[in-house]
Amino acid sequence: MTLLPLLMLTILFLTVVLVGSPYVVRGSSMYPTLKDGDRVFVVPYRGNTTPSRGDIVVLKNVPGSNELLIKRIVALQGDRLIIGNGEVVINGEYEYKSARMGSLKVEEKTVPDGMVYVMGDNELHSFDSRTFGPVSENSVIGKALFIFWPFGDWQRL
């Protein structure tokens, strides 16, 4: 019976090292999807997997921030992006309309090769690519798969 705690710690360690790691959400930039203090499990992109539009990702080395950030990928390399008047349009196709986004100035951009464009779900209160520009795919630590704490908020992302 004394081996059970050691076995559980070993399994936890291997899960974090080989599969992914926990991340604590700080701030309200991803509200209502994620709340301040939520804990999410993040897995790195491996093998043939690459970031996709809609993925919620943790980022490192973002210009203007010393912290890890969590954001949603809204556009990939080569995508033509138009943001404004409460809408996000990618490659001429309607993506979504947000009442929270308000009437921001209209911006049109093409995402450079090797980069992704990220935004927080709480558009009016998010430090994201609209401020610091597209980020390198190398800055993406991994994809948030699910909220695991608080336990009552458990959900797949």
Secondary structure, DSSP 8 states (H G I E B T S, - for coil): -THHHHHHHHHHHHIIIII-EEEE--SSTTTTTS-TT-EEEEE---TT----TT-EEEE-S-TT-SS-EEEEEEEETT-EEEEETTEEEETTEEEEE-STT-S---EEEE--TTEEEEE-SSGGG--SHHHH--EEGGGEEEEEEEEEESGGG-EE-
